[in-house]
């Protein structure tokens, strides 16, 4: 469904603008703007000169902590877009309708797996299997027919097309 939506429904994106769906981002762009509290009275957001080599372990630790604090996303502080129960049921109904339409169209294109003359397949499947004697009889008849076909030779005696008074 994702492929069909991306190939054939690209212009329908405007119809659903502003409505959260399965492609809506859960984390907004405000994630990087969260201020981190200072650790042990030091400010982690204070810039550390990147060009100068760290003079001691403390400055290296501060640089690592600053880099980590910039890359950490605190999901507890972000307000997510919650889905209410009626929205959930509405989406579930919408998706089940789409799936049923797709399955209905797919069933029309499938060929039946049984021959047309079989109305009760359970009777045929429950019948006794073919005996080995019958299988041998059919195999021998097929071998004899193949041998007879190899022995058939065509002898050309006369022309197949005869001219009827054509000058």
C-alpha positions as a LaTeX table, in Angstrom:
\begin{tabular}{lrrr}
\hline
Residue & $x$ (\AA) & $y$ (\AA) & $z$ (\AA) \\
\hline
Unk1 & 0.00 & 0.00 & 0.00 \\
Unk2 & 2.90 & 2.33 & 0.62 \\
Unk3 & 4.18 & 1.82 & $-2.91$ \\
Unk4 & 0.79 & 2.48 & $-4.48$ \\
Unk5 & 0.31 & 5.54 & $-2.33$ \\
Unk6 & 3.70 & 6.94 & $-3.22$ \\
Unk7 & 3.34 & 6.22 & $-6.95$ \\
Unk8 & $-0.31$ & 7.03 & $-7.63$ \\
Unk9 & $-1.41$ & 9.23 & $-4.75$ \\
Unk10 & 1.30 & 11.87 & $-4.70$ \\
Unk11 & $-1.19$ & 14.64 & $-5.44$ \\
Unk12 & $-3.48$ & 13.54 & $-2.61$ \\
Unk13 & $-0.99$ & 14.64 & 0.05 \\
Unk14 & $-2.61$ & 18.09 & 0.08 \\
Unk15 & $-5.97$ & 16.51 & 0.99 \\
Unk16 & $-4.58$ & 15.19 & 4.26 \\
Unk17 & $-2.44$ & 18.17 & 5.25 \\
Unk18 & $-2.49$ & 18.76 & 8.97 \\
Unk19 & $-4.11$ & 15.41 & 9.81 \\
Unk20 & $-1.75$ & 13.10 & 11.71 \\
Unk21 & $-1.33$ & 9.67 & 10.13 \\
Unk22 & 1.24 & 6.86 & 10.02 \\
Unk23 & 3.79 & 9.15 & 8.31 \\
Unk24 & 3.46 & 12.04 & 10.76 \\
Unk25 & 6.66 & 12.78 & 12.67 \\
Unk26 & 6.32 & 11.89 & 16.32 \\
Unk27 & 9.11 & 14.19 & 17.44 \\
Unk28 & 8.86 & 17.76 & 16.29 \\
Unk29 & 11.66 & 20.07 & 15.24 \\
Unk30 & 11.78 & 21.59 & 18.75 \\
Unk31 & 13.87 & 18.68 & 20.01 \\
Unk32 & 17.22 & 20.45 & 19.55 \\
Unk33 & 16.10 & 23.53 & 21.49 \\
Unk34 & 15.74 & 21.80 & 24.86 \\
Unk35 & 18.00 & 23.29 & 27.52 \\
Unk36 & 19.98 & 20.80 & 29.57 \\
Unk37 & 20.45 & 21.42 & 33.28 \\
Unk38 & 24.01 & 22.02 & 34.51 \\
Unk39 & 25.85 & 19.08 & 36.05 \\
Unk40 & 27.70 & 19.69 & 39.34 \\
Unk41 & 27.24 & 23.44 & 39.05 \\
Unk42 & 28.93 & 23.60 & 35.63 \\
Unk43 & 27.17 & 24.69 & 32.51 \\
Unk44 & 27.32 & 22.07 & 29.76 \\
Unk45 & 26.13 & 24.49 & 27.16 \\
Unk46 & 29.19 & 26.68 & 27.56 \\
Unk47 & 31.28 & 26.42 & 24.44 \\
Unk48 & 34.58 & 24.64 & 24.62 \\
Unk49 & 37.15 & 25.77 & 22.08 \\
Unk50 & 37.31 & 23.01 & 19.50 \\
Unk51 & 40.56 & 24.16 & 17.88 \\
Unk52 & 42.64 & 23.95 & 21.08 \\
Unk53 & 43.61 & 20.51 & 22.39 \\
Unk54 & 42.14 & 19.64 & 25.80 \\
Unk55 & 44.57 & 20.53 & 28.57 \\
Unk56 & 43.33 & 18.04 & 31.06 \\
Unk57 & 40.81 & 15.30 & 31.63 \\
Unk58 & 38.20 & 17.70 & 33.01 \\
Unk59 & 38.04 & 19.76 & 29.82 \\
Unk60 & 37.88 & 16.55 & 27.73 \\
Unk61 & 35.03 & 15.30 & 29.90 \\
Unk62 & 33.22 & 18.63 & 29.58 \\
Unk63 & 33.61 & 18.52 & 25.80 \\
Unk64 & 32.24 & 14.95 & 25.62 \\
Unk65 & 29.33 & 15.80 & 27.92 \\
Unk66 & 28.50 & 18.90 & 25.86 \\
Unk67 & 28.51 & 16.90 & 22.65 \\
Unk68 & 26.35 & 14.18 & 24.23 \\
Unk69 & 23.90 & 16.73 & 25.66 \\
Unk70 & 23.41 & 18.22 & 22.20 \\
Unk71 & 22.68 & 14.80 & 20.67 \\
Unk72 & 20.38 & 13.43 & 23.41 \\
Unk73 & 16.64 & 13.66 & 22.85 \\
Unk74 & 14.61 & 13.76 & 26.04 \\
Unk75 & 11.32 & 12.24 & 24.88 \\
Unk76 & 9.70 & 12.79 & 28.28 \\
Unk77 & 9.76 & 16.56 & 27.82 \\
Unk78 & 8.31 & 16.50 & 24.31 \\
Unk79 & 4.58 & 16.71 & 23.94 \\
Unk80 & 3.54 & 14.09 & 21.42 \\
Unk81 & 0.44 & 14.05 & 19.30 \\
Unk82 & $-1.79$ & 11.66 & 21.18 \\
Unk83 & $-4.44$ & 9.71 & 19.34 \\
Unk84 & $-7.80$ & 9.69 & 21.04 \\
Unk85 & $-9.91$ & 6.56 & 21.08 \\
Unk86 & $-12.47$ & 7.75 & 18.52 \\
Unk87 & $-9.62$ & 8.78 & 16.17 \\
Unk88 & $-8.10$ & 5.33 & 16.59 \\
Unk89 & $-11.39$ & 3.63 & 15.71 \\
Unk90 & $-11.89$ & 5.96 & 12.75 \\
Unk91 & $-8.41$ & 5.15 & 11.39 \\
Unk92 & $-8.92$ & 1.43 & 11.95 \\
Unk93 & $-12.24$ & 1.56 & 10.07 \\
Unk94 & $-10.64$ & 3.56 & 7.25 \\
Unk95 & $-7.73$ & 1.12 & 6.87 \\
Unk96 & $-10.00$ & $-1.94$ & 7.00 \\
Unk97 & $-12.14$ & $-0.45$ & 4.22 \\
Unk98 & $-9.04$ & 0.11 & 2.08 \\
Unk99 & $-7.84$ & $-3.44$ & 2.72 \\
Unk100 & $-11.24$ & $-4.94$ & 1.87 \\
Unk101 & $-11.38$ & $-2.98$ & $-1.41$ \\
Unk102 & $-7.89$ & $-4.17$ & $-2.36$ \\
Unk103 & $-8.69$ & $-7.78$ & $-1.47$ \\
Unk104 & $-11.99$ & $-7.66$ & $-3.38$ \\
Unk105 & $-10.19$ & $-6.46$ & $-6.52$ \\
Unk106 & $-7.47$ & $-9.07$ & $-6.07$ \\
Unk107 & $-9.96$ & $-11.96$ & $-5.80$ \\
Unk108 & $-11.48$ & $-11.05$ & $-9.16$ \\
Unk109 & $-8.17$ & $-11.51$ & $-10.94$ \\
Unk110 & $-7.33$ & $-14.90$ & $-9.39$ \\
Unk111 & $-8.02$ & $-18.02$ & $-11.43$ \\
Unk112 & $-9.86$ & $-20.88$ & $-9.73$ \\
Unk113 & $-7.54$ & $-23.65$ & $-8.62$ \\
Unk114 & $-9.97$ & $-26.48$ & $-9.49$ \\
Unk115 & $-11.26$ & $-27.40$ & $-12.95$ \\
Unk116 & $-14.66$ & $-26.01$ & $-13.93$ \\
Unk117 & $-16.43$ & $-29.40$ & $-13.76$ \\
Unk118 & $-15.61$ & $-29.98$ & $-10.10$ \\
Unk119 & $-18.57$ & $-28.87$ & $-8.00$ \\
Unk120 & $-17.77$ & $-30.91$ & $-4.89$ \\
Unk121 & $-13.99$ & $-31.12$ & $-4.40$ \\
Unk122 & $-14.34$ & $-32.79$ & $-1.01$ \\
Unk123 & $-15.81$ & $-35.88$ & $-2.69$ \\
Unk124 & $-12.94$ & $-36.11$ & $-5.17$ \\
Unk125 & $-10.32$ & $-35.56$ & $-2.50$ \\
Unk126 & $-11.92$ & $-38.14$ & $-0.19$ \\
Unk127 & $-12.04$ & $-40.84$ & $-2.91$ \\
Unk128 & $-9.67$ & $-43.80$ & $-2.96$ \\
Unk129 & $-6.31$ & $-43.11$ & $-4.62$ \\
Unk130 & $-5.49$ & $-44.66$ & $-7.99$ \\
Unk131 & $-4.17$ & $-48.20$ & $-7.63$ \\
Unk132 & $-0.67$ & $-49.17$ & $-8.74$ \\
Unk133 & $-2.09$ & $-51.60$ & $-11.31$ \\
Unk134 & $-4.00$ & $-48.77$ & $-12.99$ \\
Unk135 & $-0.90$ & $-46.56$ & $-12.98$ \\
Unk136 & 1.16 & $-49.37$ & $-14.58$ \\
Unk137 & $-1.55$ & $-49.95$ & $-17.20$ \\
Unk138 & $-1.58$ & $-46.26$ & $-18.14$ \\
Unk139 & 2.24 & $-46.12$ & $-18.22$ \\
Unk140 & 2.48 & $-49.21$ & $-20.47$ \\
Unk141 & $-0.16$ & $-47.81$ & $-22.83$ \\
Unk142 & 1.74 & $-44.52$ & $-23.06$ \\
Unk143 & 5.02 & $-46.34$ & $-23.81$ \\
Unk144 & 3.36 & $-48.43$ & $-26.54$ \\
Unk145 & 1.73 & $-45.34$ & $-28.08$ \\
Unk146 & 5.07 & $-43.51$ & $-28.12$ \\
Unk147 & 6.75 & $-46.53$ & $-29.77$ \\
Unk148 & 4.00 & $-46.76$ & $-32.38$ \\
Unk149 & 4.35 & $-43.05$ & $-33.18$ \\
Unk150 & 8.08 & $-43.51$ & $-33.75$ \\
Unk151 & 7.37 & $-46.27$ & $-36.27$ \\
Unk152 & 4.97 & $-44.16$ & $-38.32$ \\
Unk153 & 6.54 & $-43.16$ & $-41.64$ \\
Unk154 & 5.05 & $-41.05$ & $-44.39$ \\
Unk155 & 5.57 & $-42.27$ & $-47.96$ \\
Unk156 & 5.15 & $-39.71$ & $-50.68$ \\
Unk157 & 3.19 & $-41.28$ & $-53.56$ \\
Unk158 & 1.54 & $-38.36$ & $-55.32$ \\
Unk159 & 1.11 & $-34.61$ & $-55.11$ \\
Unk160 & $-1.21$ & $-33.35$ & $-52.44$ \\
Unk161 & $-2.39$ & $-30.42$ & $-54.56$ \\
Unk162 & $-4.07$ & $-31.29$ & $-57.84$ \\
Unk163 & $-4.65$ & $-28.70$ & $-60.55$ \\
Unk164 & $-8.27$ & $-28.68$ & $-61.81$ \\
Unk165 & $-8.12$ & $-27.37$ & $-65.32$ \\
Unk166 & $-5.92$ & $-24.44$ & $-64.57$ \\
Unk167 & $-3.72$ & $-23.62$ & $-67.58$ \\
\hline
\end{tabular}
